[in-house]
């Protein structure tokens, strides 16, 4: 049997995040695993040539990270109802790449993540973070459809 002692759950603070977190808690409890709850602030450096923001991009991203850290604290206080050991992290960069990198750097044994179910044009425009993670992850990925 696989040794799934460290499980990661990326969240996005959407209305589906509590459902995805609960799924990850259920899996982690079955494996008696520690849980890493991660939020990735999308980096805007790639878009700096497209527009001139009202404030420097680095300052905007710093504010986004600070806000996300506060949001993570309140999200966990409201939604993490378990005695499992856990840690949380807010990181910056390309969402799919950062999820995969975090998993690799922290010896994560499994990623449990939600899918948003984008189809057609939305999927073409936004891509699928879950799909990119599944294709490049160093560990198994369990995807959860929060609509079911």
N, C-alpha and C positions, 0 to 999 in steps of 0.2 A: 504494500500500500504506500502511496506517495506520502511524503512528509510535508504537509501543508501547514507549517507552523507560523508563517508570516503571510498574511493576506492583505492586499491593498484594495481600497475602494476609492476611485476617483469620483468626485461629486462636482456639480455645477450650480448648486443652490436653486435649481429649478423646482417646480412643484413635485417633480418625481424623485428628487434627491432623498427624501425620507424613506421612500419605498425601496430604493436601491440600497441605501444604507442598511435597512432592516434585512434585506436579502443577504448582504455581506455579513452582518452579525450572525444570522442563522447559520451560514456556512462556517464561519469562524468558530462558533460554539461547537459545532459537530466535530471539528478538527482540533478543538482546544488551542486555537491559534491566536496570535496577537494581530491586531488590526491597525493598518495605516490608512488614515483618511486624508485624501489629498485633493486640493483645489489648485488648478493652474490658471494664472492670470495670463491671458493671451498677450504676447509681446507685440508692440506696435512698431518696432524698429523697421520692419520690412515695408511699412506703409509711409515712412517719413518723406519719401519723394513725391507722394500723391497730394498732400495738402499741407498747409501751414497751420499748425494748431495754435490755440490761444496761449498755451503754456508749453514749455519744453516737454517733449515726450517722456524723458526720464522722470521729470517731476510728476507727470500724469500717472506713469506706471507706479511710482513710489506711493502715490495716493491710492491707487487701485489695490496695491498689495496691503497697505495698512487697513483699508476698508474690508478687504477679503479676510484678513486675519480676525477682525472684529466679528464679521459675519460668521466665520468658522466657529468662533467661541460660542456665539449665541445659538447657532445651528446645532452644535453638539450638546449644549445644555438642554435644548428642547427635544432632541431626537435620539441621543445615545443612551439607551436604557439597557445597559448590560454591565456585568462585572468583568468583562474581558479586558485584558491589558490593551491599551491603544496609544497611538500617537497621531498627531495631525501635522500637516505641512501645507503651506501656501508657497507655490513656486511660480516662476515667470518663464514664459517661452512659448514655443509651439506646443499646443495642448497634447497631441498624440505623442510627439517626440519626448516631451518631458515626462509623460506617464511611463513610457518604455524605459527611459533613462533612470527614473526614480526606482523602478522595479529592479533594474540591473544593479544599480549602485547599493541597494538596500537588501539584497538577497531575498526579494519577495518570491514566494513559492506559487502564488496564484493571484490574479487580478479579477475582481468581481466588479463589473461595470454595467451601467444602463445603456440601452439603445433608445434613440428618440424616434426611430421609425420613419426617418425622412425617406421620401420616394421621389422619383421623377426629377423635376427641375431643382427642387430643394436639395436633393442629394448631390446633384451635379454642382450646384453653386456652393454648398457648404461642405461637401465631402462628408465622410463618416469617420469621426474620431474612433469609434469602436472598431470599425473595419480596419483602420490603419494600425490600431493597437494589436488586434488579433493577428494581423499579418507580420508584425515586427517584434512582438513581445518575446522576451527571453523565458517566459513561463506560461503555463496554461491560463487562458482567459475565459471566464464564465460570463456570458452576457445575459442581462436580465431585461425583459421587456416590461417596463413598469405599467403598461396599459392592460396587461393580462392579469 
